[in-house]
Amino acid sequence: MATKSTKYKKQTKTSETGTKRQNRTAQIMFAVFAVILILSMVFSAFANF
Protein backbone atom coordinates (compact mmCIF):
# COMPACT_ATOMS: atom_id res chain seq x y z
CA MET A 1 0.00 0.00 0.00
CA ALA A 2 2.80 2.43 0.84
CA THR A 3 4.46 1.97 -2.56
CA LYS A 4 1.21 2.82 -4.34
CA SER A 5 0.98 6.09 -2.44
CA THR A 6 4.48 7.11 -3.51
CA LYS A 7 3.73 6.22 -7.12
CA TYR A 8 0.63 8.37 -7.07
CA LYS A 9 2.59 11.24 -5.54
CA LYS A 10 5.21 11.00 -8.30
CA GLN A 11 2.51 11.08 -10.97
CA THR A 12 0.93 14.11 -9.35
CA LYS A 13 4.25 15.96 -9.34
CA THR A 14 4.85 15.28 -13.04
CA SER A 15 1.34 16.35 -13.98
CA GLU A 16 1.71 19.53 -11.91
CA THR A 17 4.93 20.33 -13.74
CA GLY A 18 3.18 19.86 -17.08
CA THR A 19 0.32 22.08 -15.95
CA LYS A 20 2.72 24.78 -14.79
CA ARG A 21 4.48 24.63 -18.15
CA GLN A 22 1.17 24.97 -19.99
CA ASN A 23 0.14 27.91 -17.81
CA ARG A 24 3.48 29.63 -18.42
CA THR A 25 3.17 29.09 -22.17
CA ALA A 26 -0.38 30.43 -22.16
CA GLN A 27 0.73 33.53 -20.21
CA ILE A 28 3.54 34.22 -22.67
CA MET A 29 1.21 33.81 -25.65
CA PHE A 30 -1.35 36.14 -24.07
CA ALA A 31 1.35 38.74 -23.35
CA VAL A 32 2.55 38.64 -26.97
CA PHE A 33 -1.02 38.98 -28.23
CA ALA A 34 -1.64 41.92 -25.89
CA VAL A 35 1.52 43.71 -27.02
CA ILE A 36 0.60 43.23 -30.68
CA LEU A 37 -2.90 44.53 -30.02
CA ILE A 38 -1.65 47.60 -28.16
CA LEU A 39 0.92 48.39 -30.84
CA SER A 40 -1.69 48.15 -33.57
CA MET A 41 -3.95 50.53 -31.65
CA VAL A 42 -1.08 53.01 -31.18
CA PHE A 43 -0.11 52.88 -34.84
CA SER A 44 -3.73 53.33 -35.85
CA ALA A 45 -4.02 56.39 -33.60
CA PHE A 46 -0.89 57.93 -35.13
CA ALA A 47 -2.13 57.19 -38.65
CA ASN A 48 -5.40 59.02 -37.95
CA PHE A 49 -3.64 61.90 -36.19
N, C-alpha and C positions, 0 to 999 in steps of 0.2 A: 504494500500500500504506500509506503514512504517513497519508493522509487517512482511511482506514478505521479505523486504530487510534484516531485522535482521535474519530471518531464513536462508536466503541464505548465509549470512556472517558466521553464526555458522557452516553450512555445509562445507563451504570453509576452516574454521579453522580445522575441524576434518579431512578433506581430506589432508590438508597440513601436519598435524601431522603424518598421515599414510604414506605419501610420504617421510617425513623426516626419519621415522623409517625404511622404505624400503631402502632408500639410505644408512643409517648407517649400516644396515645389509649387504648390498652389498659391502660396503667398508671393513667391517671386513672380509667377506669371501674372497675378493680379496687379502687382506693383508696376510691372512693365506695361500692362494694358492701361493703367491709370496715367502713367507718364506720357504715353503716346496720345491718349485722349486729351490731357491737359495741353500738351504741345500743339495739337491740332486746333484747339480752341484759341490759344494765344496767336497762332499764325493767322487764323481766320479773323481775329479781332484786328490785327495789324493790317491785313489785306483790305478790310473795310474802312480802316481809319485813313 
